[in-house]
């Protein structure tokens, strides 16, 4: 069935205007004052509402095997939560075990993701290195539509990428037109601080942020950016949480380097006081990496979004229940790292950003959808309200409010880090691939409705990156040699 969205105010990253939208066969067919309505068309009255591109969350971990357990939200429940929050596309992570084939791991994640209810794509993590990894990166780019590779600078003795791996992988990304992304925390320092704290008998969740102070992230962010800059590669920093990392990105951008930053909705509004709560379960539920930070870092993140230093917002949705968190009851390093947020992200950004005057509605669209689409080469297929774009659309009511609670969420887990927060502005209808997937509090999609999204290499920023590299190409000095 076709869809006609009538009477709404369209908001893109660039402009706001009133028009109708006709969706045919999953695509936006017409925009304007539409009089000739095709047969078999369902009409949605969006009068008094905003009509925006569906959200894109560039950082989720559904069904992730991690730290001896598996994240509680699988691709069915996690993407249902995404749709309820106005997000129509997620980019999840394939994380091979050390020495595991990247292609083998990719197929495993594709199998799990076949239950997705919204659209999905994958970053692939580089957790080890030899020439076979380089060959499989080429195959993933050419045959499977992967254009980004993840590097964990943390998690020593597990999936941590050492500097030599970063150099090899970043160089390969540059050859392939892909973008390297990094989790920037100094894994050696984290491990050292963890052992120190345990030796002192500090075993609870309060030790988690102490083992990962802001300087640990700042150092790693600077190191990753400098490695990429030396190689002439672009770089994307995930879940930036500290003023030091924001400053590192800002400095590099001011000096002409192509660097992108992402922050999480949770880091924008929750501070490190959660780890000092007397309830162990409450504190453990907030254990994620990087941890929640002192309030001054939140201000730096907001200013980063406002200035364009940070381009995207995500969730790092990786949900673990209380029974899973209890694995670290006697040792904080064994608490599975992760929190949820894919349902709440856009509402938090609207209420704490737009309603507080920190973001315009157009900037909201940019940081929740369009910028991600551009960086990962999905635009204008995704992240746009334009003729020919995919009909991934959210209808937003700025007047309705919502109070977040674990009792009213789509996620399977038994905790909500935003519990009790009241927001104004929420998605009323989420349209994915031209079909109503969420409407007035009711899920309309089914497992398997989501589509895998291919992302070609060489996003637009590569045009300038390659020209810079060519202009900076080293040349030998020609010298006359005396016989």
Secondary structure, DSSP 8 states (H G I E B T S, - for coil): -EEEEES-EEE-SS-EEE-EEEEETTEEEEEE------SSEEEEE-TTSEEEE-EEES-B-TT-EETTEE-S--HHHHHHHHHHTTEEEEEEEE---TT--HHHHHHHHHHHHTT-SSEEEEEEE--S-SHHHHHHHHHHHHHH---EEEEES--TTTT---HHHHHHHHHHHHHHT-EEEEE---HHHHHHHHHHHHHTT--STHHHHHHT-HHHHHHHHHHHHHHHHHHT--EEE-S--SHHHHHHHHHHHHTT--EEEEEEHHHHH-BGGGGG-S-HHHHHHT--SS--B-HHHHHHHHHHHHHTSS-EEE--B----HHHHGGGTT-GGGS---B--TTTHHHHHIIIIITTTSS-HHHHHIIIIIHHHHHTT-TTTSS--STTSB--EEEEEEEEEEE--GGG-SSSSS--TTTT-EEEEEEEEEEETTEEEEETTEE---TT---B----S--THHHHHHHHHHHT-----------
